[in-house]
Structure formats: structure tokens, C-alpha cells
């Protein structure tokens, strides 16, 4: 092979690699879409108005929580070299109460249905009549 043949071969291989990268990008995009569809497969589909209601319920739950209550926080103070006091760290302790308030607001938007007990006896109504 001469120099020109090698340059042509290199250009051809670079072009082939670029084309396959483009195809790989398309496949990766299709794969991501399919994976998201699989994640969403068993989710309950809700109209946008219901999502708005859920958002508002969460917002009301958060708004009703008393963040100004210092008992809801663990605060550690420190002293700077020049004598100033500063907050080293603070942790929020009221996550359970906040979660409960939000869940109550969201739960009020829905009606919980009771699941029927599906045992083998329940699946055979003819046998029930004979007994």
C-alpha cells in the first residue's frame, strides 16, 4: 500500500466509526425511552388537574408546618477566633411530623379502596354453591 491508499483507508475508517457512533446515539436514546416506559408501565395515569391538586395539597401541608419552632432543630454553635458566635451545624428533627401533615393533605384527595381477598376458594364460585 502506498501513502495515498493508507490515507484513504484511514478516512474511510474514521467515517465508518462516526456513522456507527451516530447509530449508537440513536440506540442509546431509544434504550433510555424504553427504560423510562418500563418504569412508568405500572404507574397510575392521572390527568394534569390531579397533579395540580396533589401539588397544592403538599404546599398546604408544608405551609401549615411551624418551621419557626426552634425545638424542631438541633443547632450546634461555635466561636470564631475573634469571639463571634456562629452556627456550626443545624439538623431538622421534624421530618416525621412534616411527612404526616403532607400525607394527610394528599390522602384527603383520594378514596382508598379495599382489596378483595383472592384465595383459591374465592376463584371457584361453583364449589361454594355446592358446599
C-alpha positions in Angstrom: 0.0 0.0 0.0 1.2 3.4 -0.7 0.7 6.6 1.3 -2.4 7.7 -0.6 -4.1 4.3 -0.1 -3.4 4.4 3.6 -4.8 8.0 3.9 -7.9 6.9 2.0 -8.3 3.8 4.2 -7.9 6.0 7.4 -10.5 8.4 6.2 -12.9 5.6 5.3 -12.5 4.0 8.7 -13.0 7.4 10.5 -16.1 7.9 8.5 -17.4 4.4 9.4 -16.7 5.0 13.1 -18.5 8.3 13.0 -21.6 6.8 11.3 -21.7 4.0 13.9 -21.4 6.5 16.7 -24.4 8.3 15.3 -26.3 5.0 15.2 -25.2 4.2 18.8 -26.5 7.6 19.9 -29.9 6.7 18.4 -29.9 3.3 20.0 -29.0 4.9 23.4 -31.8 7.4 23.0 -34.3 4.6 22.2 -33.0 2.5 25.1 -33.5 5.4 27.5 -37.0 5.9 26.3 -37.8 2.1 26.6 -36.4 2.0 30.1 -38.5 5.0 31.1 -41.6 3.4 29.6 -40.8 0.3 31.6 -40.5 2.3 34.8 -43.8 4.0 34.1 -45.7 0.9 33.0 -47.4 0.1 36.3 -47.9 3.7 37.4 -51.4 5.1 37.6 -52.1 7.6 34.9 -53.5 10.8 36.3 -54.8 13.9 34.5 -52.9 17.2 34.9 -55.6 18.6 37.2 -55.0 15.8 39.7 -51.3 16.6 39.7 -52.2 20.2 40.4 -54.3 19.1 43.3 -51.5 17.0 44.7 -49.1 19.9 44.4 -51.5 22.2 46.2 -52.1 19.6 49.0 -48.3 19.3 49.5 -47.9 23.0 49.5 -50.7 23.4 52.2 -49.1 20.7 54.3 -45.7 22.5 54.2 -47.2 25.9 54.8 -49.0 24.7 57.9 -45.9 23.3 59.5 -44.2 25.5 62.1 -40.7 26.0 60.9 -40.1 28.8 63.4 -40.3 26.3 66.3 -36.7 26.0 67.4 -37.5 22.7 69.1 -37.7 21.2 65.6 -33.9 21.8 65.1 -30.7 20.6 66.7 -28.3 23.5 66.5 -24.6 23.4 67.3 -22.9 26.7 67.9 -19.2 27.5 67.6 -17.0 30.5 68.4 -14.7 32.2 65.9 -11.2 33.3 66.8 -12.4 36.9 67.1 -15.1 35.9 69.6 -18.1 35.8 67.2 -20.7 33.1 67.7 -21.7 31.2 64.6 -23.9 28.2 63.7 -21.6 25.1 63.2 -24.5 22.9 62.0 -28.2 22.5 62.3 -30.4 19.4 61.7 -34.1 19.3 61.1 -35.9 17.0 63.6 -39.5 17.3 62.5 -39.4 15.2 59.3 -41.9 12.7 60.7 -44.4 15.4 61.6 -44.0 17.2 58.3 -44.4 14.0 56.4 -47.6 13.2 58.3 -49.0 16.6 57.6 -48.3 16.3 53.9 -49.6 12.7 53.7 -52.9 13.8 55.4 -53.4 16.5 52.8 -52.7 14.3 49.9 -54.7 11.4 51.3 -57.7 13.7 51.6 -57.7 13.9 47.8 -58.3 10.2 47.3 -60.5 7.4 48.4 -58.8 4.2 49.4 -60.3 1.1 48.0 -60.2 -2.2 49.9 -58.5 -5.0 48.1 -60.5 -8.2 47.8 -59.0 -11.3 49.3 -58.3 -13.6 46.3 -57.7 -17.1 47.7 -58.3 -20.3 45.8 -61.8 -20.7 47.3 -62.8 -17.3 46.0 -61.9 -18.2 42.5 -64.3 -21.2 42.3 -67.9 -19.9 42.8 -69.4 -23.2 41.7 -67.7 -25.0 44.5 -69.0 -22.5 47.0 -72.6 -23.2 45.9 -72.1 -27.0 46.2 -70.8 -26.8 49.8 
